[in-house]
Amino acid sequence: MGEPMSFIHAREYLQEGDAVIVNCDTQCNVIIMTDSEFANYKSGRQFRHYGGFYKMFPASILVPHADHWNTVLDLAGGHANIRYSITYAKSG
């Protein structure tokens, strides 16, 4: 078995044009994906996502369409002793 995944996760129903806003005191990958892509991510399969690696915060990622969106802070094997917040700017 590989290393256990080290990530922080939040899930929210968002509309097209809403934004996921993440503040974090550690550089990390901030990605958003739908439920089916999140299932692929958790099982180590290929997955489609929006976002990427951020060194400066806040990170703001626009949602491309209405769905349940999974926000993941991927710590790449680091420990979760970080300070962070995940908020949503809803256009409606």
C-alpha positions in Angstrom: 0.0 0.0 0.0 1.1 3.6 -0.7 1.3 6.4 1.8 -2.0 7.5 3.3 -3.4 10.5 1.5 -3.0 13.8 3.4 -5.7 16.2 2.5 -8.4 18.5 3.8 -11.8 18.2 2.3 -15.0 20.3 2.2 -18.2 19.8 0.0 -20.7 22.4 -1.0 -23.5 22.8 -3.6 -22.4 25.8 -5.8 -23.8 27.5 -8.8 -22.0 28.5 -12.0 -20.1 31.7 -11.3 -19.7 31.1 -7.5 -16.1 31.1 -6.2 -14.3 28.9 -3.7 -12.0 31.0 -1.6 -9.2 29.4 0.4 -6.8 30.9 2.8 -3.9 28.8 4.1 -0.7 29.4 5.9 1.1 26.7 3.9 1.6 26.4 0.2 -0.4 23.5 -1.2 -2.6 22.2 -4.1 -6.0 23.7 -3.9 -8.4 21.9 -6.3 -12.1 21.6 -6.8 -13.9 18.7 -8.4 -17.3 17.0 -8.7 -18.3 14.0 -6.6 -17.4 11.4 -9.3 -14.0 13.0 -9.8 -13.4 13.2 -6.1 -14.1 9.4 -5.9 -11.4 8.9 -8.6 -9.0 11.2 -6.7 -9.5 9.2 -3.5 -8.9 5.9 -5.2 -5.7 7.1 -7.0 -7.3 7.1 -10.5 -7.0 10.0 -13.0 -9.4 12.8 -12.2 -10.4 16.2 -13.7 -10.2 19.2 -11.5 -9.9 23.0 -11.4 -7.3 24.9 -9.4 -3.7 23.9 -8.8 -0.6 24.7 -6.7 -0.8 27.9 -4.7 2.1 29.7 -3.0 0.2 32.9 -2.2 -3.3 33.1 -0.7 -6.2 33.7 -0.8 -6.8 31.3 -3.7 -10.0 31.9 -5.6 -11.4 29.3 -8.0 -14.5 30.0 -10.1 -17.0 27.2 -10.3 -17.7 26.3 -14.0 -21.2 24.8 -13.5 -23.8 24.1 -10.8 -23.0 20.8 -8.9 -21.8 19.5 -5.6 -18.2 20.7 -5.5 -15.5 19.0 -3.4 -12.7 21.4 -2.3 -9.5 19.7 -1.5 -6.3 21.1 0.1 -3.8 18.4 -1.0 -0.8 18.6 1.4 1.3 16.2 -0.6 2.1 13.9 2.3 2.7 16.8 4.8 0.9 16.9 8.1 -2.3 18.7 8.6 -0.9 21.1 11.3 -1.9 24.1 9.2 -4.3 27.0 9.6 -6.8 27.3 6.8 -10.3 28.5 5.9 -12.6 27.6 3.0 -15.3 30.0 2.2 -17.7 30.5 -0.7 -18.6 33.7 -2.7 -22.0 32.9 -4.0 -23.2 35.0 -7.0 -26.9 34.4 -6.3 
